[in-house]
């Protein structure tokens, strides 16, 4: 990134003029791409270029977005009736006298990259001393577009930004359109503000600034956006799906270049905040959501969903779901396992197929058989939990805890009725219903389970 801080640039994200065509009760700016609000991508791109958080221009009916986006902008502008005139006036009031350049970017363009914005700002600054107070990004595409049309003369100089479909020379139709990104000289904007329409109901739009500059015999610089996909505006759910596809493709490519192997990038869905270490393999139909962190040399998937979960190194997750869980190093779960909120599997834990853990800690080296449920439990190291074991943690009113000591052996189909403590080295017989605490190194069997003998202690138990 070039050092633009010395040039005193202010970035403004224009959300006030966005039309919501989603037919949804959810406000436009609350919709997400790759797990992030649409506007976050524009915020991050402008911040990389300018070196500071942007100003955010909103309409009052989405004012509560400020709470969700706290920390993503430094000031708010509340524009009425999606009025560019009022927004420009408020920008002028907010700007410090030493701001030399204003970067205006629409909030519905999440595919814009910092690289493209960097090139645009650099080109504007390079021309700023040659009587050019305004630059705009343009895009060339075939077919009709809802964006204003760029009109150039025979020398390629921008002479108009028009709502008509042809240039002033009817023999030369144009397919170049305004992209919705502007750079303005700060002093020039301050000078033209008095000439803007007084009414906020005016049809004046940002593109009309071009005419103001041309009327003063100033040069308008039009710079074409080389990557057409970056010009996509999110106007419908169809656009949102396309943007999501492109962003996720970028995310996957970034991970692959960083040493992560993604077997089928078109069938792998990774959110923007996810972190993955090198030499990890991601199999198809895997979904990594939210703030998930995956270590190195892991195998995730196929057909797995992981949300807001921390995964250590050399872990394996197959055909399984993990939500707000922690897996330390060398843990393997599945197939068809489910880690719910609060599950914490320490190093070397094995969790078999169709198992479920909720709000529980499983100590290092513990093995949990298939078809088992562990809830609200604290389990020590090297415990064996047989197939079909259930912690009955809910009595219809309250949740209760289960504690299992180190080296215990819980027989298949045991039902542990919480609150309950099973001591270190203790054992339960297959099919037992344990309703009372089991002392260390004791064997409990039956329905209800009774202590029938002591268990020979192992070395170190």
Buried (B, 14 or more C-beta within 10 A) or exposed (E): EEEBEEBBBBBBBBBBBBEBEBEEEEBBBBBBBBBBBBBBBBBBBBBBBBBBBBBBBBBEEBEEBBEBBEEBBEEBBBBEBBBBBBBBBBBBEBBEEEBBBBBBBBBBBBBBBBBBBBBBBBBBBEBBEEEBBBBBBBBBEEEEBEBBBBBBEEEEEBBBBBEEEEBEEEEEEBBBBBBBBBBBBBEBBBBBBEEBBEEBEBEBBBBBBBBBBBEEEBBBBBBEBEEBBBBBBBBEEEBBEBBBBBBBBBBBEEBEEEEBEBBBBEBBBBBBBBBBBEBBBBBBBBBBBBBBBBBBBBBBBBBBBBBBBBBBBBBBBBBBBBBBBBBBBBBBBBBBBBBBEBBBBBBBBBBBBBBBBBBBBBBBBBBBBBBBBBBBBBBBBBBBBBBBBBBBBEEEEEEBBBBBBBBBBBBBBBBBBBBBBBBBBBBBBBBBBBBEBBBBBBBBBBEEBEBEEEBEEEEEB
